[in-house]
């Protein structure tokens, strides 16, 4: 298109960016980006005149030219994180749903310890009078007469019991039966609590969340509250269920550098000429803050230095720009 025409102006650009191994053809979508910019800079040597005090430049010779990219990645995909943080291979360490039964722990005054599981919880069943009196037996399996749900008793008190190793879903109104004691009671309420059953060694004393201890149930951290705790010698038994969690990990800064091919394609419906940029070899580095807490999107800010890909033809080692003017 001949100037001057507004069709020549690319305005409020959008598009997609893809990444591949250098020389590769299988592309990874970087997803939503928080900007993508390209820059070039050149340094020169200047020869100054010695014929007068002005010392005017009489010769300028290009010394080196550098091209670079800068972009931000909004999407915290495994590959984006691994790339930006120079990560090792991604490993899988999934947590399967299961339970912990009366495991001894030593708590610490006002400091958290790790229970070793994510998304911990317990099930509390409220009920009416127990047939025959007394309480359900610690450790016995209770079964719901209608739901056929089962769970082990971690703590039992007048009017309720706390369960772990729960299978199925208890329902209000059904008859609860103890597998060892044969005691029965009518269930009046079912609660799933973000808590763990914390007792003394014989499960006779139930310690209270908020008084004796506090917990971060999402990450399985527990601490003793020294100001109000009645726990003896920091020693407790804990029982709880925990959910299945898909979990992957890698080690950051395990790679000293990372080089990739990067392709940017302008959206077909953008204002201005349609473009495709292919950068054959880009060295990538995390650049700037990576906010872990803050308002707005968490953005991986990345810079890339455009390197020469010597596998390309002479004069074509750095990048290729394709322009597709509007018809």
C-alpha positions as CSV (number, residue, x, y, z in Angstrom):
1,X,0.0,0.0,0.0
2,X,1.2,3.5,-0.9
3,X,1.4,6.2,1.8
4,X,-0.5,8.0,3.0
5,X,-3.3,5.6,4.2
6,X,-4.7,4.8,7.6
7,X,-4.7,1.2,6.5
8,X,-0.9,1.3,7.0
9,X,-1.3,2.1,10.7
10,X,-1.3,-0.8,13.1
11,X,-3.3,0.4,16.1
12,X,-4.1,-1.3,19.5
13,X,-2.4,-4.5,18.3
14,X,-3.4,-8.0,19.5
15,X,-2.3,-11.5,18.6
16,X,-0.8,-14.7,19.7
17,X,2.7,-15.9,20.6
18,X,4.0,-19.4,20.2
19,X,7.2,-21.0,21.3
20,X,9.2,-24.0,20.1
21,X,12.6,-25.6,20.4
22,X,15.2,-23.9,18.2
23,X,14.7,-25.4,14.8
24,X,11.6,-27.2,15.9
25,X,8.1,-27.1,14.4
26,X,5.9,-28.1,17.3
27,X,4.6,-25.0,18.9
28,X,3.6,-24.2,22.5
29,X,0.9,-21.5,22.9
30,X,2.0,-18.9,25.5
31,X,-1.7,-17.9,26.1
32,X,-2.8,-14.5,27.2
33,X,0.1,-12.0,27.2
34,X,0.5,-8.7,29.1
35,X,2.2,-7.0,26.1
36,X,4.9,-8.0,23.7
37,X,7.5,-5.6,22.4
38,X,10.5,-5.7,20.1
39,X,13.5,-3.4,20.2
40,X,16.8,-2.9,18.4
41,X,19.8,-0.9,19.6
42,X,23.1,-0.2,17.9
43,X,26.4,1.1,19.3
44,X,28.9,2.9,17.1
45,X,32.5,4.1,17.1
46,X,32.9,7.8,16.2
47,X,35.9,9.5,14.8
48,X,36.3,13.2,15.8
49,X,38.0,15.9,13.9
50,X,41.2,17.4,15.3
51,X,41.2,20.4,13.0
52,X,39.2,22.7,15.3
53,X,37.9,22.9,18.9
54,X,34.4,21.8,18.0
55,X,35.7,18.3,17.4
56,X,32.9,17.5,15.1
57,X,32.2,13.9,14.1
58,X,33.6,13.1,10.7
59,X,33.1,9.4,10.7
60,X,30.7,7.0,12.4
61,X,31.1,3.2,12.1
62,X,28.5,0.7,13.4
63,X,30.1,-1.5,16.1
64,X,27.3,-3.9,17.2
65,X,23.6,-4.2,16.9
66,X,21.4,-6.0,19.4
67,X,17.7,-7.1,19.1
68,X,15.6,-8.0,22.1
69,X,12.1,-8.9,23.1
70,X,10.1,-8.1,26.2
71,X,6.8,-9.7,27.1
72,X,4.6,-10.7,30.1
73,X,2.8,-14.0,30.5
74,X,-0.5,-13.9,32.4
75,X,-1.1,-17.7,32.3
76,X,0.7,-19.7,34.9
77,X,1.0,-22.9,32.8
78,X,3.6,-25.4,33.7
79,X,5.6,-24.7,30.6
80,X,5.4,-20.9,31.0
81,X,6.6,-21.2,34.6
82,X,9.3,-23.6,33.7
83,X,10.6,-21.4,30.9
84,X,10.5,-18.1,32.8
85,X,12.0,-19.5,36.1
86,X,14.7,-21.7,34.3
87,X,13.1,-24.8,35.8
88,X,14.2,-28.4,35.8
89,X,12.1,-31.1,34.4
90,X,8.5,-31.1,35.7
91,X,7.8,-34.0,38.1
92,X,4.5,-35.4,39.2
93,X,3.8,-35.9,42.9
94,X,0.0,-36.3,43.2
95,X,-1.7,-36.7,46.5
96,X,-4.3,-39.6,46.6
97,X,-7.3,-39.2,48.9
98,X,-6.8,-41.1,52.1
99,X,-6.6,-40.7,55.9
100,X,-4.3,-40.5,58.9
101,X,-5.2,-42.5,62.0
102,X,-4.0,-41.5,65.5
103,X,-0.5,-40.4,64.5
104,X,1.6,-38.9,67.3
105,X,2.8,-35.4,66.7
106,X,4.9,-33.0,68.8
107,X,3.6,-29.5,68.4
108,X,5.6,-26.3,68.8
109,X,4.5,-23.2,70.7
110,X,3.2,-20.6,68.3
111,X,5.0,-22.1,65.3
112,X,3.5,-24.3,62.6
113,X,4.6,-27.8,61.8
114,X,3.7,-29.7,58.6
115,X,1.3,-32.6,58.8
116,X,2.4,-33.7,55.4
117,X,-0.9,-33.5,53.5
118,X,-3.0,-30.9,51.7
119,X,-6.7,-30.2,52.1
120,X,-7.2,-31.9,55.4
121,X,-10.7,-32.2,57.0
122,X,-12.9,-34.3,59.3
123,X,-16.5,-35.3,59.3
124,X,-18.7,-34.5,62.4
125,X,-21.9,-36.4,62.9
126,X,-24.5,-34.9,65.4
127,X,-26.9,-37.5,66.8
128,X,-29.5,-38.1,69.5
129,X,-29.4,-40.3,72.5
130,X,-27.2,-43.5,72.1
131,X,-29.1,-46.7,72.7
132,X,-27.8,-48.4,75.8
133,X,-26.1,-45.2,77.0
134,X,-22.4,-44.4,76.9
135,X,-20.5,-43.4,73.8
136,X,-19.4,-44.9,70.6
137,X,-16.0,-46.6,70.9
138,X,-12.9,-44.8,69.6
139,X,-11.6,-46.5,66.5
140,X,-14.7,-48.5,65.7
141,X,-16.4,-48.2,62.3
142,X,-19.8,-46.4,62.3
143,X,-22.2,-47.2,59.4
144,X,-25.2,-45.2,58.2
145,X,-28.3,-47.4,57.9
146,X,-29.7,-45.6,54.9
147,X,-26.6,-44.2,53.1
148,X,-24.4,-47.2,54.0
149,X,-21.6,-44.7,54.5
150,X,-18.8,-45.7,56.9
151,X,-16.2,-43.9,59.0
152,X,-14.0,-44.5,62.0
153,X,-14.6,-42.8,65.3
154,X,-11.7,-40.4,66.1
155,X,-13.5,-38.8,69.0
156,X,-16.9,-39.4,70.6
157,X,-18.8,-37.1,73.0
158,X,-22.4,-36.6,74.1
159,X,-24.4,-35.7,71.1
160,X,-21.7,-36.0,68.4
161,X,-18.8,-37.9,67.1
162,X,-15.9,-37.0,64.8
163,X,-14.9,-39.4,62.0
164,X,-12.0,-40.1,59.7
165,X,-11.5,-42.7,56.9
166,X,-15.0,-41.8,55.7
167,X,-16.4,-43.6,52.7
168,X,-19.7,-42.4,51.2
169,X,-22.0,-39.6,52.4
170,X,-23.9,-39.8,55.6
171,X,-27.4,-38.4,55.7
172,X,-29.4,-36.8,58.4
173,X,-32.2,-39.0,59.9
174,X,-30.5,-42.3,59.3
175,X,-29.5,-44.7,62.1
176,X,-25.9,-44.8,63.0
177,X,-24.5,-48.2,64.2
178,X,-21.2,-48.9,65.8
179,X,-19.4,-51.9,64.3
180,X,-17.7,-52.9,67.6
181,X,-20.0,-51.6,70.3
182,X,-23.3,-52.3,68.4
183,X,-24.6,-49.0,69.8
184,X,-27.0,-47.0,67.7
185,X,-28.2,-43.4,67.4
186,X,-30.2,-41.3,65.0
187,X,-28.1,-38.9,63.0
188,X,-29.3,-35.3,63.2
189,X,-26.6,-33.5,61.3
190,X,-23.6,-34.0,59.0
191,X,-20.7,-31.5,58.8
192,X,-17.4,-31.5,56.9
193,X,-15.0,-29.3,58.9
194,X,-11.7,-27.8,58.0
195,X,-10.0,-29.2,61.0
196,X,-8.3,-32.3,62.3
197,X,-9.1,-34.5,65.3
198,X,-6.4,-33.5,67.9
199,X,-6.5,-35.5,71.1
200,X,-4.2,-36.8,73.8
201,X,-2.7,-40.2,73.5
202,X,-5.7,-42.2,74.6
203,X,-8.2,-40.0,72.7
204,X,-10.0,-39.1,75.9
205,X,-9.4,-35.4,75.6
206,X,-10.3,-33.5,72.5
207,X,-8.2,-30.3,72.1
208,X,-10.0,-27.3,70.6
209,X,-9.1,-25.3,67.5
210,X,-8.7,-21.7,68.4
211,X,-7.8,-22.4,72.0
212,X,-5.3,-25.1,72.0
213,X,-4.1,-24.9,68.4
214,X,-4.7,-23.2,65.1
215,X,-4.6,-24.8,61.6
216,X,-4.1,-24.0,58.0
217,X,-6.2,-26.8,56.5
218,X,-5.4,-26.1,52.9
219,X,-1.7,-26.8,53.4
220,X,-1.8,-29.0,56.5
221,X,0.0,-26.7,58.9
222,X,-0.8,-26.9,62.7
223,X,0.6,-24.9,65.6
224,X,0.1,-24.9,69.4
225,X,-1.2,-21.6,70.9
226,X,1.0,-21.1,73.9
227,X,-1.2,-18.5,75.6
228,X,-4.3,-20.7,75.9
229,X,-3.2,-24.2,75.2
230,X,-4.0,-27.1,77.6
231,X,-1.9,-29.6,75.6
232,X,0.5,-31.6,77.9
233,X,4.2,-31.5,76.8
234,X,3.2,-30.6,73.2
235,X,2.3,-34.2,72.6
236,X,-0.9,-35.0,70.6
237,X,-2.5,-37.6,68.4
238,X,-4.0,-36.5,65.1
239,X,-6.6,-38.2,62.8
240,X,-8.1,-36.7,59.6
241,X,-9.0,-37.3,56.0
242,X,-7.4,-35.6,53.1
243,X,-8.5,-34.9,49.5
244,X,-6.9,-36.0,46.3
245,X,-4.7,-33.2,44.9
246,X,-3.0,-33.1,41.5
247,X,0.5,-31.8,42.3
248,X,3.5,-31.2,40.1
249,X,6.8,-29.5,40.8
250,X,10.1,-28.4,39.4
251,X,13.3,-26.8,40.8
252,X,13.9,-23.2,39.8
253,X,17.1,-21.9,38.4
254,X,18.2,-25.4,37.6
255,X,19.0,-24.3,34.0
256,X,21.7,-21.7,33.5
257,X,20.0,-20.4,30.3
258,X,17.2,-21.2,27.9
259,X,17.0,-20.7,24.2
260,X,13.8,-21.0,22.2
261,X,12.2,-20.1,18.9
262,X,9.4,-17.5,19.2
263,X,6.7,-16.7,16.7
264,X,4.3,-13.8,17.0
265,X,1.2,-13.6,14.8
266,X,-1.0,-10.5,14.6
267,X,-4.7,-11.1,14.8
268,X,-6.3,-11.1,11.3
269,X,-8.9,-8.6,12.3
270,X,-6.4,-6.0,13.8
271,X,-6.3,-2.5,12.4
272,X,-3.4,-2.3,10.0
273,X,-1.2,-4.7,8.0
274,X,-1.3,-8.3,9.2
275,X,2.1,-9.6,10.4
276,X,4.0,-12.7,11.4
277,X,7.4,-12.4,13.2
278,X,9.6,-15.5,13.5
279,X,12.6,-15.2,15.8
280,X,14.7,-18.2,15.2
281,X,16.7,-18.2,18.4
282,X,15.9,-16.2,21.6
283,X,17.7,-16.5,24.9
284,X,15.1,-16.0,27.6
285,X,15.5,-14.5,31.1
286,X,13.0,-13.6,33.8
287,X,13.1,-9.8,34.1
288,X,11.5,-7.7,36.9
289,X,9.1,-8.4,39.7
290,X,7.0,-11.6,39.8
291,X,4.3,-10.6,42.3
292,X,3.2,-13.4,44.6
293,X,0.8,-11.1,46.4
294,X,-0.8,-8.1,44.9
295,X,-3.7,-6.7,42.9
296,X,-4.4,-7.7,39.4
297,X,-3.0,-10.5,37.3
298,X,0.2,-12.2,38.4
299,X,2.5,-11.7,35.4
300,X,5.7,-13.4,34.4
301,X,7.8,-10.6,33.0
302,X,10.3,-12.0,30.5
303,X,13.1,-10.6,28.3
304,X,14.7,-12.3,25.4
305,X,17.9,-11.5,23.4
306,X,17.6,-12.4,19.7
307,X,20.6,-14.6,18.9
308,X,22.0,-15.7,15.6
309,X,20.7,-19.2,14.5
310,X,23.7,-20.4,12.4
311,X,21.6,-23.2,11.0
312,X,19.7,-20.6,8.9
313,X,20.9,-19.3,5.6
314,X,23.4,-16.5,5.5
315,X,21.7,-13.2,6.2
316,X,18.6,-14.9,7.6
317,X,20.0,-15.9,11.0
318,X,18.0,-13.6,13.3
319,X,14.3,-13.1,12.4
320,X,11.8,-13.1,9.6
321,X,9.0,-10.6,9.2
322,X,6.1,-11.4,7.0
323,X,3.6,-8.7,6.0
324,X,0.1,-9.3,4.6
325,X,-1.5,-6.0,3.7
326,X,-5.3,-5.8,3.9
327,X,-7.0,-6.6,0.6
